[in-house]
Amino acid sequence: EKDEPGEEVRVTYRELLEMTCRLGNTLKRQGVKRGDRVTIYMPPCPLAVASMLACARIGAVHAVVFAGFSAESLADRIQD
């Protein structure tokens, strides 16, 4: 469900799996591997969920941050 009322995106489990696998392969092509740390900076959406699942699938540790943080808070969270 998006921020605006009435705007929602429906995704099947199959679509989510395909999105997750594509993202996992993209991350691996970019050099992300098991044990690496990934920060996900995205609004709440199906792609953000697939990104978290892709990181888990390849064994990368992930942290999720949202746009509501100040630049300093965001930098602190990424550093942590």
Order of alpha helices (4+ residues) and beta strands (2+ residues): alpha-beta-alpha-beta-alpha
